[in-house]
Amino acid sequence: MVKLKWGLVGGGEGSQIGPAHRLGAQADGLFTLTAGALDHDADRGRAFAQDLGIASDRAYGDWAEMLAAESAREDRVDLVTVATPNATHFEITKAFLQAGFHVLCEKPMTMTVAEAEEIVQTVAETGKICAVNYCYSAYPLVREMRRMVTDGEIGKVRLVVTNFSHGHHADAADADNPRLRWRYDPAMAGVSGQFADCGIHALHMAGFICNDQVTALQADFASTVASRTLEDDAMVNFRMQGGTVGRLWTSSVALGRQHGFDIQVFGETGGLRWASEQPNQVLYTPLNGRTQIIEKGEGGLSDEAARLSRVPIAHPEGFPLAVANIYVDLAASIRGQPHGALPTAEDGLRSIAAIHQAVISARDDGAWVDARPPSLRGQ
């Protein structure tokens, strides 16, 4: 099978997310890194691109140069990943979609609901794929949980409890560190800090596993480090279309927690629990039964979970391979083949709407608000 050609915007040397994309996109031999505009410093970006093996004539100084040059090529890239700072996602994603490229955008897809609505409309007009990198939904056992819920193995879901909390931003003395400061600066991060950064992964995961949509929410935000404009801790209650109750906590000042992303799903006849720090296991507790451990790679898993597992049972698969699973599904989708549940531009739109509505709720002393974007409130 001929490899697809892949282009990367952002994710340059020293980037936090760039290595995960480069490893993930190429892990299964489905994509070749063919073009890139990797850094806001043009010379540094070109040099790093060539260090990665990109030909000099496709190592670009910025994304606009890459867009113009790739659009004119007969052997243009098949997919563009946008891994730039949040405030630039909308402009770059829309431009590449309009030029006929498939796009994988880092989250958040945009900064505003209106921008997200434009991306969804652009996808409809161009027929191109726009996926959003909610990569935690691509862990094999998360897909297994979604299958179990969809097949009714735990009955109707009553309650979801999830959190994404860590303590890596707890030091007030580190508040001016540029790698941290932007996350709490409205000019760069938008209207929300921690909820938009980490909490939205937990909210998306709840909807993904339950195969349902969040319709209403109530939020309480706190900036526990005095110098921060945006919140570093949030508690969000939510309701889903099917009646499921949701509880979500997210924090960046929870000292002692490393990467505390976990989710519990409680149904009428069983419960499930998954944690990102032990991603190869799901704990399953049937009604009136003992808790069981479901292991990645064991026999009897669904085709979806087995398809996205690469190494034998008891061998760990981590975050870069969850990102790789997004690229596995993207490659299949680009080729018109069956694939798993890719996070789409509509998921990105719903997330941005939830972020903005949570901000409104928090400012209004925790009032319940409609979590849906205006265009989807009748659905």
Order of alpha helices (4+ residues) and beta strands (2+ residues): beta-alpha-beta-alpha-alpha-beta-alpha-beta-alpha-beta-alpha-beta-alpha-alpha-alpha-beta-beta-beta-beta-beta-beta-beta-alpha-alpha-alpha-beta
